[in-house]
Amino acid sequence: MPPASSPCQLRFACWNSGFDRSVTVALGLAFCSVRVR
């Protein structure tokens, strides 16, 4: 799992620690992108 570039991604990854890593990364990036906008 790549290092989080923002606190949002860190929190999302931690919250989804039980999910598949690739899914966590994909959802985390998408979720953070939407939140930033």
SULPE-V63503 format. One record per residue. OMEGA is omega as a letter, one per 20 degrees, with the letter a starting at -180 (NA if undefined). Layout:
OMEGA
OMEGA
This chain:
a
r
a
a
a
r
r
a
r
a
a
r
a
a
a
a
a
a
r
a
a
r
a
a
a
a
r
a
a
a
a
r
a
a
a
r
NA
